Amino acid sequence: MRTLQSLRTMAFLCGISACVAGAGSAPLDRDATPVLWRDPGAIAQRDLYWGAGSKARAPRAPFTFVDEDTSGNRPKLTVKDAAGAQWTAKLAPKDPLLNEVHAEIAATRIMWALGYFVDENYYVPSGRILGATKLTRASDVVGPDGSFKVARFERDDPKLEKVGDWNIEENGFKGSKELSGFWAAMLLLNSWDVKPLNTAIRRSTGDGKALDHYLMSDLGSTFGSMKGSNDNSRWHLEEYKNTKWLTGVVKGTQLQFGYPLLGSELVSIPIDHARWFSGLASQLTDAQIRRAFEASGATPAEVTAFSAALKARILELRAAVGRADQAK
């Protein structure tokens, strides 16, 4: 028997399927149902170490070079592992301030726990890529023998076809609590590089049905400073902690955040939507949050500090919603 939540989710999907077409850069199949969020079930029981993946699906050495991926700004290689799975390996640059590996993995775990779609990725502390020669951008971080240290391996899943990208502010989900929650999640993580280039619409098919999953495909610019600072950063504890991410309730009906996303206007969402998102985030346990950061390859000290900073934001959000409810 379907739960009330599952029926609401189905109604949400059916309600937007006709109007979301054209939100991405490629024409979408009218027979494909657009999906931004799915009910995660009992959030407190989710395994944030493996997230969307599992121990059995993790990358397995030895790794074999396929080609160099020159998209984006970070050194990346396409490789195959011992099981024949193909991966995009994002490598940590020599400059620690440009390292996106830890931030991206931790951020995907949090987004996945809350019911949003993410790419499947894993932390690989070191390894060797056989046949990695004639490299350009990655030549500084891959040794002559193919050796590397600190990488995020993202699975190239043949069952998920990228059919476009999307604008996280102007799309067919606009006005829904699920999109408001997505915006709140971006600000919770200090995700400042949210342009369409860093998004994806991935299509899955099965049982004669096609679903278009809307997601942020690059979450490396998180857990640092926020948009508008002089030098945007990622994985910078002090800047993450010192960001004033909430400004409070405005006009009695909107929860306002301290920063914009794509434009220049501060993000505001209805209190009802903020309450819904707060209800999701508040289910995360301290142990789960720690596991998300442990999965990223963070040091024990970083795990403790970033976990505390994220938990403090969740508590701040819950308190802001509570004050708004008391003021009614």
HELIX and SHEET records of a PDB file:
HELIX    1   1 LEU A    4  ILE A   16  1                                  13    
HELIX    2   2 ILE A   43  GLN A   45  5                                   3    
HELIX    3   3 PRO A   96  LEU A   98  5                                   3    
HELIX    4   4 VAL A  101  ALA A  113  1                                  13    
HELIX    5   5 ARG A  137  ASP A  140  5                                   4    
HELIX    6   6 LYS A  177  LEU A  188  1                                  12    
HELIX    7   7 PRO A  196  ASN A  198  5                                   3    
HELIX    8   8 LEU A  237  LYS A  241  1                                   5    
HELIX    9   9 ILE A  271  ALA A  281  1                                  11    
HELIX   10  10 ASP A  286  ALA A  295  1                                  10    
HELIX   11  11 PRO A  300  GLN A  326  1                                  27    
SHEET    1   A 4 ALA A  32  VAL A  35  0                                        
SHEET    2   A 4 LYS A 209  MET A 216  1                                        
SHEET    3   A 4 THR A 199  GLY A 206 -1                                        
SHEET    4   A 4 GLU A 161  GLY A 164 -1                                        
SHEET    1   B 6 PHE A  63  ASP A  69  0                                        
SHEET    2   B 6 LYS A  76  LYS A  80 -1                                        
SHEET    3   B 6 GLN A  86  LEU A  91 -1                                        
SHEET    4   B 6 SER A 147  ARG A 155 -1                                        
SHEET    5   B 6 ASN A 121  LEU A 130 -1                                        
SHEET    6   B 6 PHE A  63  ASP A  69  1                                        
SHEET    1   C 3 LEU A 246  VAL A 250  0                                        
SHEET    2   C 3 GLN A 254  PHE A 257 -1                                        
SHEET    3   C 3 SER A 268  PRO A 270 -1                                        
END                                                                             
